Amino acid sequence: PLDISCFRPLKKAYSRQVEDLIQIYITYVSKLEFLYTFHEAFFASMTGKNIQDGFTGSGLVPYDLERVLSKLDIRLRTPIPLNSRAGTL
C-alpha cells in the first residue's frame, strides 16, 4: 500500500529538491546534500495521512476483500489433467 501513497510522492518530492539544486547550478549532489534533500522530501511525503490513505486505498484497512482482490493481477488457467501430461507414467 505504501508504494503508491508514500513512495511515489517521495520520488516526486526528491525530484523537486534535485531540480531546485540544478536551478542554482549544482550538478553534483554530495552525501551531505543528498541527506539534506532526502530528509526534506521524506518528511514532506511520509505523512500520517499518506500512510493511512495507502492502507485504505488498498482495502486493507478497513478490510475489504473485494477491493484487495480487484487489485491483484490474476490470470486463471485450466489445469492439465495428470494422465495427459507428457513424461508421466
N, C-alpha and C positions, 0 to 999 in steps of 0.2 A: 504493500500500500504506500510505502514512502517513496517509491521510485518516481511516481508522478507528482505527489503532493509536496514533497520536500526536495528531492534531488534535482528535479527539473528546475524549480526556482533557484536552487543553489547554483546550478550551472549558469543560469541567466544572470544572476547577481554577480557571480565571479567574473563572467564575461564583461559585464558593465564596468566592474572595477578595473579590469585589464585595459578596456577601451579608454577609460579615464587616464590611465598611465600613458597610453600611446599618444593621447592628445597633448601631453606635455613632454613628448619626445623621449619617453622611457621605453626602450625596446627590449631591454633585458631585465627580467624580474629576479632579483636576488632572493635568497632564502628568507631574509627578513621582510622584504617587500611581499613575498608570497604569503608569509604568515599573517601579515597585516591585512592584505586584501582578502585572503580566505576567511580570516576572523570576521571582517566586516560582512562579507557575503553570507557566511554561515549564520550569523545572528539575525541577518535580515530575512533569511529564508526558513530557518528552523524554528518556526513559531508554534506555540501550542495549537493554534487554530489550524495551521497546515497539517500538523501531525494528526489531529482529530479528523480533519477532512479526508485524509488518506484512508483511515480505517473506516470511516462512514461511507466513503465513495466505493470502497471495495466490497462493502456488505459484511464486513467482519464485526463491526460494532455500530448499531445493534446487529446481531447476526441475522443475515438474510440469505438463505441458501440459494434462492433463485438468482440473486444478484451475483453471488460468488461464482456459481456455475456459468452464468452468462458471460463472464469474463475469461473463461477457460477456452483454449483453442483445442477442442477435442475432435479428432477425426475417427469416426466409427468405421470399422471394417468387419467383414464377415469372417469368422474364424474358419480355417481349413480343417475339415474332419481328420481325425488321427489316421484312419485307414487309407486316406488318399494322399498323404504326404510322401514325397519322394524319399527314398532311402530308409523307410521304416520297415520293420519286419512284419 
